[in-house]
Amino acid sequence: MTVANSSLSQQYILDIEPEGRLTLPQEIQQILNLESGDRLILTMEDNGTLQLVSLKNQVKKLRGLLKDKSPDINLVDELIQERRQEYLSE
């Protein structure tokens, strides 16, 4: 039987150290391109499931979403111009 677009999840057993720390397996760190000092976002779902996401990857995604569609327009200059016009019209 062939299943298209299926993804196989992998499970790992992690131990909680006395300080409350977890160590991610090296394989996971490499796949996610994590380095020492990187920050992660831990989300607990209503059903008790934990989701761990790389903060730097989330920031990259947000930058892509918020990227200025018109690189010729400088928003700071546009705001200054609007303020000048408001000042002159008073």
Protein Blocks (a to p, Z undefined) as FASTA:
>chain_A
ZZehiacdddddddddfkopacddfklmmmnopaehiacdddddfkopacdddfklmmmm
mmmmmpcfblmbcfklmmmmmmmmmmmmZZ
